[in-house]
Amino acid sequence: MGFLKLAGDLCSDIQSIWSPEKAMKSKMVRERYFGYSAAQETRKDERLPFDGTAEQFNTYSRDKLRARARDLERNNPITGSVLEAFLNNAIGTGFNMQAQTNNDVFNQRIEALWKEWEHHENCDITQQQCLDDIIKLIVVRKFVDGGIMATFPLDGKRKIPLTIQLHEVDDLDTMTDPKDQNGHIIVNGVELDTTGKPLGYWLKQTEPDGFTEMEPRRYDAKDVIFLWKKSRVSQFREITEMARTIGVTKDLGDYNVAVMFQQKIAACFSAFVETDNTLGAPGRIANQADGSRVENIEGGSIKYLKAGEHIKGLTPNAQVTDASNFLPLQQRIIAADKGLSLESTSRNVERVNYASARQNLLGDQLTYGSIREELVEYFLRPLYKRFVNICYLTGLLDGTGFKYGDEEYYKATWLAASLGWIDPLKEAQANAINLANGGKSFQEYCAEQGADWRDRIDQMKEVQDYAESKGVALAFGVQDSEIKNEPEDDDTGGKNGENDDN
């Protein structure tokens, strides 16, 4: 391509002698053509790739990709390892809610109500899953299916009437007419205005058996939380987050099955009987006196073959060495596409040291943190606001000073369980240095541990007071001044410069 450009420029230079304007235009067109090598037509890239809006692609591929992703979820352990990494590290043992108002009475009341409500018999409309289980299900379905929806039916028989009902994206009614009576556009079950803002969702209604269909039901958009990842402006419905890795994950699973089958064959001794008789009768020729054939060899046995027949052992070439390099490479590609390290999904740390493990953990924590932030922003925060309002309407917040509609009373933080340390000594020393020089505040330190800093101080004070009442001195209860006044050993083993002779 470079030679063609140089030749063309040379021709344009010659042409400029009698027609400078045409020569200049030719050079400009040539510059645009050769500007990006990736845009040039080659033997491999002759045609312009198909392009269009997000929904033009997703509408025809969404259901098929989702079905293939679910198949991998059911049958592929590599997909399972990625999902477990998300659940164990992004969710762990769940979230702790801390109300963030200046009203301590309200904070204590709403936190107690929340802890009571998040049990499975209170928050789930089916009374089968606690709030942490629902959150984990949301993470899995959002990753595999691409999205999940939640509605909030009220059950007047419960102390706190608010419940959560989850809907899979399959429930969106894709057969609804393109327009409803108000002229709004309905595409793939989502009702949109002219700006693309969702106004409602049309969900299919079926009996519990899943076969008897009823008329679709419209849910107003403000009554639905639709969790999905938007990657293009022209996209208004989900696509599975496994779309890029479905092919390589399935191929890797097939490769792993083939290697295991090969090793099974290699673990068994097989043999072929070769014969020099090429003119024998067709069919299965007997080589025993009773008319039978030698087809199995038992341990310690001796079998005699006919003249001209030879035994040839079959030992397939094993691929264990190649597999030990190929499998981690492909797993690394799959994990990296999800923002994770190989070690976080394979649980294999034999090739890492502290520095590399720490670096991978820092990158993984960004991925886990983004999952937590999405859950807080798009699910827990609006859920908490509904919860506070329901508690107020049912009289459970009477006497707390709560003011309906005051945004200050809807503020809360969500603390997740802290991750373990790779090297506790090194990381504890680093935290101590950061806390001492102001590189990290005590609030930040406690948040990293999944604790509220006020609760941590209260707990420390409670333990300290109890220890002092029993005559026990705790390390965190000793003041710095007391530590500095303690006598120190010198090199001779004495105290404050005194030797043993004194």
ZAVO-218149 format. One record per residue (C-alpha): residue number from 1; residue in three letters; x, y, z. Coordinates in Angstrom, 2 decimals. Example, Ala and Ser with C-alpha at 12.3 -4.5 7.8 and 13.67 -1.06 7.14 Angstrom:
BEGIN
SITE pos code      px      py      pz
SITE   1  ALA   12.30   -4.50    7.80
SITE   2  SER   13.67   -1.06    7.14
END
This chain:
BEGIN
SITE pos code      px      py      pz
SITE   1  MET    0.00    0.00    0.00
SITE   2  GLY    2.87    2.38    0.75
SITE   3  PHE    4.36    1.81   -2.71
SITE   4  LEU    1.03    2.56   -4.39
SITE   5  LYS    0.74    5.84   -2.50
SITE   6  LEU    4.25    6.92   -3.48
SITE   7  ALA    3.59    6.04   -7.11
SITE   8  GLY    0.32    7.97   -7.10
SITE   9  ASP    1.95   11.01   -5.53
SITE  10  LEU    4.64   10.93   -8.18
SITE  11  CYS    2.03   10.87  -10.95
SITE  12  SER    0.20   13.79   -9.32
SITE  13  ASP    3.45   15.77   -9.14
SITE  14  ILE    3.96   15.26  -12.85
SITE  15  GLN    0.31   16.12  -13.57
SITE  16  SER    0.67   19.37  -11.64
SITE  17  ILE    2.83   20.74  -14.47
SITE  18  TRP   -0.18   21.21  -16.76
SITE  19  SER   -3.12   20.79  -14.30
SITE  20  PRO   -2.26   21.80  -10.69
SITE  21  GLU   -5.91   21.80   -9.55
SITE  22  LYS   -6.56   18.20  -10.62
SITE  23  ALA   -3.24   17.09   -9.14
SITE  24  MET   -4.12   18.68   -5.79
SITE  25  LYS   -7.55   17.02   -5.71
SITE  26  SER   -6.00   13.65   -6.53
SITE  27  LYS   -3.59   13.99   -3.64
SITE  28  MET   -6.37   14.95   -1.23
SITE  29  VAL   -8.46   11.93   -2.22
SITE  30  ARG   -5.39    9.71   -1.91
SITE  31  GLU   -4.65   11.00    1.58
SITE  32  ARG   -8.18   10.17    2.70
SITE  33  TYR   -7.97    6.71    1.17
SITE  34  PHE   -4.62    5.85    2.77
SITE  35  GLY   -5.28    7.71    6.04
SITE  36  TYR   -6.15    4.62    8.12
SITE  37  SER   -4.64    1.29    7.16
SITE  38  ALA   -7.44   -0.51    9.01
SITE  39  ALA   -9.99    1.13    6.68
SITE  40  GLN   -8.32   -0.07    3.51
SITE  41  GLU   -9.84   -2.95    1.58
SITE  42  THR   -7.66   -6.06    1.67
SITE  43  ARG   -8.02   -9.69    0.77
SITE  44  LYS   -9.44  -10.37    4.23
SITE  45  ASP  -11.50   -7.19    4.55
SITE  46  GLU  -13.08   -6.56    1.20
SITE  47  ARG  -16.56   -5.60    2.32
SITE  48  LEU  -17.66   -2.87    4.65
SITE  49  PRO  -18.91   -4.47    7.91
SITE  50  PHE  -22.63   -4.14    8.50
SITE  51  ASP  -23.49   -1.31   10.87
SITE  52  GLY  -26.65    0.23   12.26
SITE  53  THR  -28.41    1.18   15.48
SITE  54  ALA  -28.00   -0.92   18.60
SITE  55  GLU  -31.53   -2.31   18.43
SITE  56  GLN  -31.11   -3.29   14.77
SITE  57  PHE  -28.37   -5.64   15.94
SITE  58  ASN  -29.78   -6.66   19.28
SITE  59  THR  -33.37   -7.40   18.24
SITE  60  TYR  -32.37  -10.29   15.98
SITE  61  SER  -29.60  -11.64   18.20
SITE  62  ARG  -30.86  -10.98   21.74
SITE  63  ASP  -32.87  -14.17   22.32
SITE  64  LYS  -30.33  -16.48   20.67
SITE  65  LEU  -27.41  -15.01   22.59
SITE  66  ARG  -29.34  -15.23   25.84
SITE  67  ALA  -30.19  -18.90   25.23
SITE  68  ARG  -26.55  -19.73   24.50
SITE  69  ALA  -25.39  -17.81   27.56
SITE  70  ARG  -27.84  -19.74   29.76
SITE  71  ASP  -26.60  -23.01   28.29
SITE  72  LEU  -23.05  -22.07   29.31
SITE  73  GLU  -24.30  -21.07   32.75
SITE  74  ARG  -25.82  -24.52   33.21
SITE  75  ASN  -23.04  -26.64   31.74
SITE  76  ASN  -19.76  -24.72   31.54
SITE  77  PRO  -17.60  -24.53   34.69
SITE  78  ILE  -15.58  -21.61   33.29
SITE  79  THR  -18.73  -19.47   33.21
SITE  80  GLY  -19.50  -20.67   36.71
SITE  81  SER  -16.07  -19.57   37.92
SITE  82  VAL  -16.64  -16.02   36.63
SITE  83  LEU  -20.07  -15.86   38.27
SITE  84  GLU  -18.71  -17.13   41.59
SITE  85  ALA  -15.94  -14.52   41.48
SITE  86  PHE  -18.56  -11.80   41.08
SITE  87  LEU  -20.77  -13.14   43.86
SITE  88  ASN  -18.02  -13.88   46.37
SITE  89  ASN  -16.14  -10.61   45.96
SITE  90  ALA  -18.69   -8.03   44.83
SITE  91  ILE  -21.50   -9.21   47.14
SITE  92  GLY  -19.90  -11.59   49.62
SITE  93  THR  -22.02  -11.77   52.75
SITE  94  GLY  -24.24   -8.89   51.60
SITE  95  PHE  -24.70   -5.19   52.33
SITE  96  ASN  -25.20   -3.39   55.62
SITE  97  MET  -27.36   -0.27   55.46
SITE  98  GLN  -26.38    2.79   57.50
SITE  99  ALA  -28.81    5.72   57.60
SITE 100  GLN  -27.03    9.05   57.11
SITE 101  THR  -29.11   11.72   58.83
SITE 102  ASN  -28.46   13.92   61.83
SITE 103  ASN  -31.51   12.45   63.53
SITE 104  ASP  -30.24    9.57   65.68
SITE 105  VAL  -33.75    8.53   66.67
SITE 106  PHE  -34.76    8.13   63.02
SITE 107  ASN  -31.48    6.39   62.15
SITE 108  GLN  -31.92    3.74   64.83
SITE 109  ARG  -35.59    3.18   64.00
SITE 110  ILE  -35.15    2.85   60.22
SITE 111  GLU  -32.08    0.61   60.55
SITE 112  ALA  -33.95   -1.71   62.90
SITE 113  LEU  -36.94   -1.86   60.53
SITE 114  TRP  -34.65   -2.54   57.55
SITE 115  LYS  -32.89   -5.42   59.32
SITE 116  GLU  -36.27   -6.91   60.14
SITE 117  TRP  -37.66   -6.44   56.63
SITE 118  GLU  -34.72   -7.92   54.70
SITE 119  HIS  -35.52  -11.46   55.90
SITE 120  HIS  -36.99  -13.79   53.29
SITE 121  GLU  -40.47  -13.96   54.82
SITE 122  ASN  -40.80  -10.16   54.71
SITE 123  CYS  -39.14   -8.70   51.60
SITE 124  ASP  -39.76  -11.40   48.96
SITE 125  ILE  -43.26  -11.66   47.53
SITE 126  THR  -42.78  -15.45   47.36
SITE 127  GLN  -41.21  -15.54   50.86
SITE 128  GLN  -38.34  -17.64   49.52
SITE 129  GLN  -35.33  -15.34   49.34
SITE 130  CYS  -33.82  -12.79   51.70
SITE 131  LEU  -32.61   -9.46   50.34
SITE 132  ASP  -29.01  -10.66   49.96
SITE 133  ASP  -30.22  -13.65   47.93
SITE 134  ILE  -32.29  -11.35   45.73
SITE 135  ILE  -29.25   -9.13   45.12
SITE 136  LYS  -27.14  -12.15   44.17
SITE 137  LEU  -29.83  -13.33   41.77
SITE 138  ILE  -29.89   -9.86   40.21
SITE 139  VAL  -26.12   -9.98   39.64
SITE 140  VAL  -26.28  -13.40   37.98
SITE 141  ARG  -29.25  -12.65   35.75
SITE 142  LYS  -27.86   -9.27   34.73
SITE 143  PHE  -24.62  -10.93   33.69
SITE 144  VAL  -26.12  -13.95   31.90
SITE 145  ASP  -29.44  -12.61   30.57
SITE 146  GLY  -28.27   -9.02   30.21
SITE 147  GLY  -30.87   -7.57   32.57
SITE 148  ILE  -33.63   -8.16   35.10
SITE 149  MET  -36.68   -6.20   36.26
SITE 150  ALA  -38.14   -5.65   39.70
SITE 151  THR  -41.61   -4.50   40.71
SITE 152  PHE  -42.87   -3.79   44.21
SITE 153  PRO  -46.34   -5.19   45.00
SITE 154  LEU  -47.88   -4.28   48.34
SITE 155  ASP  -49.06   -6.98   50.75
SITE 156  GLY  -51.32   -5.52   53.42
SITE 157  LYS  -51.03   -8.65   55.57
SITE 158  ARG  -47.40   -7.93   56.39
SITE 159  LYS  -46.08   -5.51   58.99
SITE 160  ILE  -44.16   -3.69   56.26
SITE 161  PRO  -46.33   -4.09   53.14
SITE 162  LEU  -43.49   -3.51   50.62
SITE 163  THR  -42.36   -6.63   48.72
SITE 164  ILE  -40.01   -7.33   45.81
SITE 165  GLN  -41.04   -9.31   42.73
SITE 166  LEU  -38.41  -10.10   40.10
SITE 167  HIS  -39.19  -10.55   36.40
SITE 168  GLU  -36.91  -12.08   33.82
SITE 169  VAL  -36.42  -10.22   30.55
SITE 170  ASP  -38.29  -13.04   28.80
SITE 171  ASP  -41.44  -11.57   30.34
SITE 172  LEU  -41.28   -8.47   28.15
SITE 173  ASP  -44.04   -8.76   25.58
SITE 174  THR  -42.41   -8.47   22.15
SITE 175  MET  -45.72   -9.04   20.30
SITE 176  THR  -47.41   -5.80   21.42
SITE 177  ASP  -48.53   -3.51   18.58
SITE 178  PRO  -45.91   -0.90   17.58
SITE 179  LYS  -48.09    1.97   18.95
SITE 180  ASP  -50.55    2.26   21.78
SITE 181  GLN  -53.59    4.51   22.07
SITE 182  ASN  -51.50    7.53   23.07
SITE 183  GLY  -49.22    7.33   20.07
SITE 184  HIS  -46.19    6.21   22.04
SITE 185  ILE  -43.81    3.78   20.37
SITE 186  ILE  -43.73    0.27   21.83
SITE 187  VAL  -40.75   -1.79   20.72
SITE 188  ASN  -39.82   -5.16   22.21
SITE 189  GLY  -42.10   -4.58   25.18
SITE 190  VAL  -40.73   -1.13   26.07
SITE 191  GLU  -42.97    1.92   25.65
SITE 192  LEU  -40.97    5.00   24.67
SITE 193  ASP  -41.61    8.67   24.03
SITE 194  THR  -40.06   10.58   21.14
SITE 195  THR  -36.83   11.19   23.10
SITE 196  GLY  -36.33    7.50   23.84
SITE 197  LYS  -37.31    7.81   27.50
SITE 198  PRO  -39.08    4.68   28.78
SITE 199  LEU  -42.66    5.39   29.88
SITE 200  GLY  -43.78    1.86   30.62
SITE 201  TYR  -43.07   -1.84   30.27
SITE 202  TRP  -45.46   -4.43   28.86
SITE 203  LEU  -45.02   -7.77   30.59
SITE 204  LYS  -46.54  -11.07   29.58
SITE 205  GLN  -48.83  -12.63   32.14
SITE 206  THR  -49.01  -16.41   32.60
SITE 207  GLU  -50.34  -18.85   35.13
SITE 208  PRO  -47.78  -20.38   37.53
SITE 209  ASP  -47.48  -23.37   35.20
SITE 210  GLY  -45.95  -21.07   32.61
SITE 211  PHE  -48.18  -22.27   29.76
SITE 212  THR  -51.49  -20.47   30.14
SITE 213  GLU  -51.00  -16.98   28.73
SITE 214  MET  -53.13  -13.97   29.57
SITE 215  GLU  -53.30  -10.42   28.32
SITE 216  PRO  -50.03   -8.48   28.78
SITE 217  ARG  -49.96   -6.00   31.63
SITE 218  ARG  -48.56   -2.49   31.43
SITE 219  TYR  -46.32   -1.30   34.28
SITE 220  ASP  -45.57    2.37   34.57
SITE 221  ALA  -41.84    3.04   34.30
SITE 222  LYS  -41.70    4.68   37.74
SITE 223  ASP  -42.99    1.45   39.30
SITE 224  VAL  -40.29   -0.71   37.69
SITE 225  ILE  -36.56   -0.97   38.20
SITE 226  PHE  -35.00   -2.32   35.01
SITE 227  LEU  -31.36   -3.23   35.60
SITE 228  TRP  -29.30   -3.56   32.44
SITE 229  LYS  -26.08   -2.17   30.97
SITE 230  LYS  -26.39    0.46   28.27
SITE 231  SER  -23.46    0.54   25.86
SITE 232  ARG  -24.92    2.62   23.00
SITE 233  VAL  -27.19    5.64   22.82
SITE 234  SER  -29.60    3.85   20.46
SITE 235  GLN  -30.02    0.93   22.87
SITE 236  PHE  -33.10    0.66   25.09
SITE 237  ARG  -33.03   -3.02   26.04
SITE 238  GLU  -30.51   -5.46   27.40
SITE 239  ILE  -28.02   -7.74   25.70
SITE 240  THR  -26.17  -10.49   27.56
SITE 241  GLU  -22.83   -9.38   28.99
SITE 242  MET  -21.39  -12.69   27.77
SITE 243  ALA  -21.92  -11.81   24.10
SITE 244  ARG  -18.21  -11.34   23.31
SITE 245  THR  -17.05  -14.49   25.08
SITE 246  ILE  -19.77  -17.03   24.28
SITE 247  GLY  -17.85  -18.46   21.32
SITE 248  VAL  -14.46  -18.77   23.00
SITE 249  THR  -16.00  -20.09   26.23
SITE 250  LYS  -17.90  -22.82   24.40
SITE 251  ASP  -14.82  -23.74   22.32
SITE 252  LEU  -12.71  -23.93   25.46
SITE 253  GLY  -15.26  -26.18   27.12
SITE 254  ASP  -15.30  -28.46   24.07
SITE 255  TYR  -11.50  -28.52   24.05
SITE 256  ASN  -11.40  -29.45   27.72
SITE 257  VAL  -13.86  -32.32   27.16
SITE 258  ALA  -11.79  -33.58   24.21
SITE 259  VAL   -8.58  -33.53   26.27
SITE 260  MET  -10.24  -35.42   29.11
SITE 261  PHE  -11.58  -38.02   26.68
SITE 262  GLN   -8.14  -38.37   25.16
SITE 263  GLN   -6.61  -38.95   28.59
SITE 264  LYS   -9.19  -41.65   29.30
SITE 265  ILE   -8.17  -43.44   26.13
SITE 266  ALA   -4.50  -43.02   27.00
SITE 267  ALA   -5.15  -44.57   30.41
SITE 268  CYS   -6.45  -47.74   28.74
SITE 269  PHE   -4.32  -50.19   26.74
SITE 270  SER   -5.74  -50.81   23.28
SITE 271  ALA   -4.38  -52.99   20.50
SITE 272  PHE   -4.98  -53.77   16.85
SITE 273  VAL   -4.39  -57.12   15.16
SITE 274  GLU   -2.54  -56.84   11.88
SITE 275  THR   -2.50  -59.70    9.40
SITE 276  ASP   -0.36  -60.45    6.41
SITE 277  ASN   -3.24  -62.29    4.71
SITE 278  THR   -4.66  -59.78    2.24
SITE 279  LEU   -6.60  -62.39    0.26
SITE 280  GLY   -8.67  -63.80    3.09
SITE 281  ALA  -12.43  -64.04    3.08
SITE 282  PRO  -14.30  -60.82    3.91
SITE 283  GLY  -15.98  -60.28    7.26
SITE 284  ARG  -14.99  -61.07   10.85
SITE 285  ILE  -12.48  -63.94   10.51
SITE 286  ALA  -12.14  -66.26   13.51
SITE 287  ASN   -8.64  -66.89   14.88
SITE 288  GLN   -9.48  -69.40   17.61
SITE 289  ALA  -10.15  -73.10   17.36
SITE 290  ASP  -13.70  -72.67   18.62
SITE 291  GLY  -14.45  -70.16   15.90
SITE 292  SER  -14.17  -67.07   18.12
SITE 293  ARG  -11.89  -64.05   17.83
SITE 294  VAL   -9.39  -62.57   20.28
SITE 295  GLU  -10.93  -59.16   21.14
SITE 296  ASN  -10.13  -58.79   24.88
SITE 297  ILE   -6.93  -59.45   26.81
SITE 298  GLU   -7.17  -60.13   30.53
SITE 299  GLY   -4.39  -59.35   32.95
SITE 300  GLY   -1.72  -62.06   33.01
SITE 301  SER   -3.27  -63.97   30.09
SITE 302  ILE   -1.52  -65.32   27.00
SITE 303  LYS   -3.31  -65.50   23.68
SITE 304  TYR   -2.10  -67.14   20.49
SITE 305  LEU   -2.81  -65.62   17.11
SITE 306  LYS   -2.82  -67.19   13.69
SITE 307  ALA    0.24  -67.20   11.55
SITE 308  GLY    0.70  -63.84    9.87
SITE 309  GLU   -1.14  -61.89   12.61
SITE 310  HIS    0.65  -59.34   14.82
SITE 311  ILE   -0.37  -57.25   17.82
SITE 312  LYS    0.16  -53.47   17.56
SITE 313  GLY   -0.48  -51.34   20.63
SITE 314  LEU   -2.40  -48.04   20.41
SITE 315  THR   -1.16  -45.23   22.63
SITE 316  PRO   -2.58  -41.79   21.63
SITE 317  ASN   -0.29  -38.81   21.93
SITE 318  ALA   -1.35  -36.97   25.08
SITE 319  GLN   -1.98  -33.20   25.05
SITE 320  VAL   -1.60  -32.52   28.76
SITE 321  THR    1.43  -30.28   28.26
SITE 322  ASP   -0.29  -28.21   25.58
SITE 323  ALA   -3.49  -28.04   27.61
SITE 324  SER   -1.66  -26.74   30.68
SITE 325  ASN   -0.58  -23.72   28.64
SITE 326  PHE   -3.60  -23.32   26.36
SITE 327  LEU   -6.34  -23.48   29.01
SITE 328  PRO   -4.92  -20.71   31.26
SITE 329  LEU   -4.35  -18.48   28.22
SITE 330  GLN   -7.98  -18.76   27.11
SITE 331  GLN   -9.26  -18.42   30.66
SITE 332  ARG   -7.21  -15.24   31.01
SITE 333  ILE   -8.84  -13.83   27.87
SITE 334  ILE  -12.34  -14.64   29.17
SITE 335  ALA  -11.61  -13.18   32.61
SITE 336  ALA   -9.94  -10.06   31.19
SITE 337  ASP  -13.03   -9.32   29.07
SITE 338  LYS  -14.96   -9.04   32.35
SITE 339  GLY  -12.31   -6.90   34.03
SITE 340  LEU  -10.95   -9.75   36.15
SITE 341  SER   -7.60  -11.47   36.52
SITE 342  LEU   -7.01  -15.14   35.77
SITE 343  GLU   -6.29  -15.87   39.42
SITE 344  SER   -9.61  -14.47   40.60
SITE 345  THR  -11.57  -16.92   38.44
SITE 346  SER   -9.30  -19.97   38.31
SITE 347  ARG   -8.19  -19.80   41.99
SITE 348  ASN   -4.71  -20.74   40.75
SITE 349  VAL   -2.03  -18.58   42.37
SITE 350  GLU    1.01  -20.80   41.88
SITE 351  ARG    2.53  -18.39   39.33
SITE 352  VAL    2.09  -15.15   41.29
SITE 353  ASN    4.02  -13.37   44.00
SITE 354  TYR    2.89  -10.73   46.47
SITE 355  ALA    3.42   -7.83   44.05
SITE 356  SER    1.57   -9.42   41.14
SITE 357  ALA   -1.21  -10.75   43.38
SITE 358  ARG   -1.64   -7.30   44.92
SITE 359  GLN   -1.71   -5.65   41.49
SITE 360  ASN   -4.32   -8.10   40.23
SITE 361  LEU   -6.39   -7.62   43.38
SITE 362  LEU   -6.40   -3.85   42.94
SITE 363  GLY   -7.67   -4.22   39.37
SITE 364  ASP  -10.25   -6.81   40.40
SITE 365  GLN  -11.52   -4.57   43.19
SITE 366  LEU  -12.30   -1.85   40.64
SITE 367  THR  -14.52   -4.33   38.79
SITE 368  TYR  -16.20   -5.51   41.99
SITE 369  GLY  -16.59   -1.92   43.15
SITE 370  SER  -18.33   -0.93   39.92
SITE 371  ILE  -20.81   -3.80   40.40
SITE 372  ARG  -21.55   -2.63   43.92
SITE 373  GLU  -21.97    0.97   42.77
SITE 374  GLU  -24.46   -0.09   40.08
SITE 375  LEU  -26.48   -2.04   42.64
SITE 376  VAL  -26.50    0.87   45.07
SITE 377  GLU  -27.31    3.54   42.47
SITE 378  TYR  -29.97    1.73   40.46
SITE 379  PHE  -31.48   -0.73   42.93
SITE 380  LEU  -30.75   -0.20   46.62
SITE 381  ARG  -31.08    3.59   46.64
SITE 382  PRO  -34.53    3.71   44.95
SITE 383  LEU  -35.58    0.64   46.95
SITE 384  TYR  -34.63    2.36   50.20
SITE 385  LYS  -36.65    5.44   49.28
SITE 386  ARG  -39.72    3.25   48.67
SITE 387  PHE  -39.07    1.49   51.96
SITE 388  VAL  -38.87    4.71   53.98
SITE 389  ASN  -42.09    6.04   52.44
SITE 390  ILE  -43.97    2.80   53.12
SITE 391  CYS  -42.78    2.79   56.73
SITE 392  TYR  -43.97    6.38   57.10
SITE 393  LEU  -47.39    5.68   55.56
SITE 394  THR  -47.92    2.69   57.87
SITE 395  GLY  -47.06    4.75   60.96
SITE 396  LEU  -43.82    2.93   61.76
SITE 397  LEU  -41.86    6.20   61.81
SITE 398  ASP  -44.16    8.11   64.14
SITE 399  GLY  -42.23   10.01   66.79
SITE 400  THR  -38.95   10.00   64.91
SITE 401  GLY  -39.22   13.49   63.44
SITE 402  PHE  -39.30   12.15   59.88
SITE 403  LYS  -40.35   14.69   57.25
SITE 404  TYR  -41.97   13.22   54.16
SITE 405  GLY  -40.25   14.34   50.96
SITE 406  ASP  -37.19   15.74   52.75
SITE 407  GLU  -34.24   14.29   50.82
SITE 408  GLU  -32.06   14.34   53.94
SITE 409  TYR  -34.09   11.44   55.32
SITE 410  TYR  -33.45    9.26   52.26
SITE 411  LYS  -29.67    9.30   52.53
SITE 412  ALA  -27.91    6.06   53.41
SITE 413  THR  -24.63    4.29   52.81
SITE 414  TRP  -24.21    0.63   51.94
SITE 415  LEU  -21.27   -1.22   53.44
SITE 416  ALA  -20.08   -4.42   51.84
SITE 417  ALA  -17.94   -7.05   53.51
SITE 418  SER  -14.23   -6.31   53.30
SITE 419  LEU  -11.84   -8.44   51.26
SITE 420  GLY   -9.12  -10.42   52.97
SITE 421  TRP   -5.52   -9.27   52.98
SITE 422  ILE   -2.82  -10.98   50.95
SITE 423  ASP   -0.07  -10.16   53.47
SITE 424  PRO   -1.70   -8.93   56.71
SITE 425  LEU    1.58   -7.61   58.17
SITE 426  LYS    2.54   -5.51   55.17
SITE 427  GLU   -0.94   -4.15   54.63
SITE 428  ALA   -1.47   -3.41   58.33
SITE 429  GLN    1.81   -1.49   58.37
SITE 430  ALA    0.78    0.43   55.24
SITE 431  ASN   -2.57    1.32   56.82
SITE 432  ALA   -0.86    2.48   60.01
SITE 433  ILE    1.46    4.76   58.02
SITE 434  ASN   -1.41    6.17   55.94
SITE 435  LEU   -3.50    6.84   59.05
SITE 436  ALA   -0.53    8.49   60.79
SITE 437  ASN    0.39   10.88   57.96
SITE 438  GLY   -3.15   11.66   56.82
SITE 439  GLY   -2.94    9.68   53.61
SITE 440  LYS   -6.09    7.84   54.67
SITE 441  SER   -8.81    8.94   57.05
SITE 442  PHE  -10.23    6.71   59.76
SITE 443  GLN  -13.58    6.84   57.96
SITE 444  GLU  -12.00    5.56   54.74
SITE 445  TYR  -10.17    2.83   56.61
SITE 446  CYS  -13.36    1.59   58.28
SITE 447  ALA  -15.27    1.74   54.98
SITE 448  GLU  -12.63   -0.52   53.40
SITE 449  GLN  -13.25   -2.98   56.22
SITE 450  GLY  -17.00   -2.90   55.60
SITE 451  ALA  -17.74   -1.13   58.89
SITE 452  ASP  -19.22    2.18   59.90
SITE 453  TRP  -16.58    4.34   61.63
SITE 454  ARG  -18.98    5.50   64.35
SITE 455  ASP  -19.89    1.91   65.18
SITE 456  ARG  -16.21    0.99   65.24
SITE 457  ILE  -15.40    3.73   67.76
SITE 458  ASP  -18.43    2.80   69.88
SITE 459  GLN  -17.32   -0.83   69.89
SITE 460  MET  -13.75    0.10   70.80
SITE 461  LYS  -14.97    2.30   73.66
SITE 462  GLU  -17.28   -0.43   74.97
SITE 463  VAL  -14.50   -3.02   74.92
SITE 464  GLN  -12.01   -0.61   76.47
SITE 465  ASP  -14.34    0.31   79.35
SITE 466  TYR  -15.08   -3.34   80.06
SITE 467  ALA  -11.39   -4.27   79.95
SITE 468  GLU  -10.51   -1.46   82.38
SITE 469  SER  -13.21   -2.61   84.78
SITE 470  LYS  -11.53   -6.01   84.81
SITE 471  GLY   -8.02   -4.58   85.13
SITE 472  VAL   -6.96   -5.55   81.61
SITE 473  ALA   -4.92   -3.14   79.46
SITE 474  LEU   -5.62   -3.28   75.72
SITE 475  ALA   -3.18   -2.13   73.05
SITE 476  PHE   -5.57    0.39   71.47
SITE 477  GLY   -6.39    1.74   74.92
SITE 478  VAL   -2.81    2.83   75.65
SITE 479  GLN   -2.08    6.45   74.75
SITE 480  ASP    0.94    7.41   72.63
SITE 481  SER    2.35    9.42   75.52
SITE 482  GLU    2.30    6.36   77.74
SITE 483  ILE    4.09    4.34   75.08
SITE 484  LYS    6.80    6.99   74.65
SITE 485  ASN    7.42    7.14   78.43
SITE 486  GLU    8.01    3.42   78.69
SITE 487  PRO   11.71    2.54   79.28
SITE 488  GLU   13.45    1.10   76.26
SITE 489  ASP   16.09   -1.56   76.09
SITE 490  ASP   19.53   -0.50   74.92
SITE 491  ASP   22.01   -2.60   73.04
SITE 492  THR   23.39   -4.08   76.26
SITE 493  GLY   20.01   -5.43   77.29
SITE 494  GLY   19.49   -2.94   80.15
SITE 495  LYS   16.90   -0.15   80.45
SITE 496  ASN   17.51    3.50   79.63
SITE 497  GLY   21.21    2.93   79.15
SITE 498  GLU   21.65    0.95   82.36
SITE 499  ASN   23.62   -2.28   82.15
SITE 500  ASP   23.19   -5.43   84.15
SITE 501  ASP   26.05   -4.57   86.50
SITE 502  ASN   24.15   -1.59   87.91
END
